[in-house]
Amino acid sequence: MRLTHFRQLMEDEFGAVRAGSISRDHVFSALDGRTVAQALEGGTEPREVWRAVCAEFEVPAERR
């Protein structure tokens, strides 16, 4: 998954403002206590980050 696709999925699911807030502010235990932004900057694959976001926010399977 490309980073641009990941960002589009985030915006589609949460809206632009909330997606940005989640990326910067929400700490995910599945990402070793990092935020989305920190995980991506640290080299975690966008697909893995998307899976963590979906699990945390209970995104329905058809939108994962």
Buried (B, 14 or more C-beta within 10 A) or exposed (E): EEEEEBBEBBBEBBEEEEBBEBBEEBEBEBBEEBBBBBBBEEEBEBEBBBBBBBEBEEBEEEEE
